[in-house]
């Protein structure tokens, strides 16, 4: 299956929201912080120097991921990664992650951070496969569900 990675455009905001909300409801629940960021991706990600990418096939959006600058640091959070249930298991998330890593390196970003939860064993395994290492989670982390933090120096 040929998959293209495309950058954010305003008409894709609904797909960004829908994919992430579905993923959160499937694995966890939607936190207030999630709702705020997902409903205003331009305000919280794009306008702050971040990037949102979509995996697409023809005119169908299959998945999404974002690079969001972390305030007060030189790091970007690899975040808001979700794949449509119909297309899970096809390594679309890995393609999005590799695109984000390559993009970050090509744009001189110094490190990527992932906030996650250890119940997502497969995801944690994939993050580590790509070179992310576990580091301590700060006490004031924005996500209630977060119990693991990973970092990839670039």
Beta strands, then each sheet from edge to edge (+ up, - down):
strand 1: 4-7
strand 2: 51-57
strand 3: 60-69
strand 4: 75-83
strand 5: 111-116
strand 6: 133-135
strand 7: 148-153
sheet 1: 1+ 2- 3+ 4- 5- 7+ 6-
end
